[in-house]
């Protein structure tokens, strides 16, 4: 195991190189989503540009899709089209992170490119001014895939003291959480908070409110940043909706939504109308709300049953929760509690818009 002194020496050596001038060049990290819902990235060098870069200023690039499950070996080139640019918290200015869509060489979106259709829906229904806020739960694992802080040959004490916990024995790896929070703020991700969750070694961060397609962009960038931060601390990030079987809470991606009409006086009638539409397409939503969600949506541990649709005020055991404050005011937003932690935010936000307002 590395000593504190050796770690300090390593850090000082790394900083020595990171401080070197770049001679008018920018390191550009292209980021994309692979076939399994993971993030991938690679770097290239571009000349520094006065005023910085917008997505349209950046060249389309490519990668070997046969190595990421996104293309066959005989036709493996998949193209990366930049869609959003963020400051790089790891390398510092002027270096940037570039979120990219994946496209095939025939000019069609790759089949794992869920952003493209979601963006069309957001554009069509832009007059609704859709606000989204997603709550990303995750579990921190050691390199043996055991939740951090759990006994090697047993289990921690039952759930109770861990949610929003403070102190040794209640929370672990707060250093990763704090570092990730700062990285998101530096990069301009609209992170709105964070907290320890119900199961020990489980945490949550919230992103939003974001308008339209920005929601998916910011959540994916936040996931990338979390993986990169955890990498430096020797930890794994799991978005498995039920990482530990048994009497432990699963991990979700609770999705809050409102339109302009819902946020105004009398908006509850629009919220109730939307919930009725969501009820009619429950199976279609479950189909894109994450892999392994059946292990989580059991009707226990603050979830509704996967085969039933329900809603209620302040009810965390329902499919859709209307916050108590919104019910009292008569306007606001609703929370879709069905999505799993590993669901794709483009698919979540896209199908919510499609169900409530219609397809493209």
Secondary structure, 3 states (H helix, E strand, C coil): CCCHHHHHHHHHHHHHHHCCCCCCEEEEEEEEECCCCCEEEEEEEEECCCCCCCHHHCCCEEEEHHHCCCCCHHHCEEEEEEEEEEECCCCCCCCEEEEEEEECCCCCECCCCCHHHHHHHHHHCHHHCCEEEEEEEEEEECCCCCECCCCCCCCCCCCCCCCCCCCCCCCCCHHHHHHHHHHHHHHCCCEEEEEECCCCCEEEEEEEEEECCHHHHHHHHHHHHHHHHHHHCCCEEECCCCCCCCCCCCCEEEEEEECCCCCCCCCHHHHHHHHHHHHHCHHHHHHCCCCCHHHCCECCCCCCECCCCCEEECCCCCCEEECHHHHHHCCCCEEECCCECCCCHHHHHHHHHHHHHCCC
